[in-house]
């Protein structure tokens, strides 16, 4: 997956198109992510020890990872994610890069 936790992303498809948010959780086996403040659903909950009153709770639901683009920290534009190998002496480190400015994400 090109998206990892704490990435800033732009929603490019669906009824939330154009909104920005931060990735809270990633499910690589299902190719889905949860973005902060995006795709809110309502759940009717019973009273419990955590929630003594119960009622209607709004929370984020997952969306497909193909519906988002990562926002580059340097140029601030939504971009595709590239991969680059950096050599650090004997080690080779693979990093994610911005396709527009080649900055390490």
PyMOL commands that set and color helices and strands:
alter all, ss='L'
color gray80, all
select helices_A, chain A and resi 65-67
alter helices_A, ss='H'
color red, helices_A
select strands_A, chain A and resi 8-11+20-27+32-35+40-45+55-60+63-64+68-71+78-79+81-88+91-98
alter strands_A, ss='S'
color yellow, strands_A
deselect
rebuild
show_as cartoon
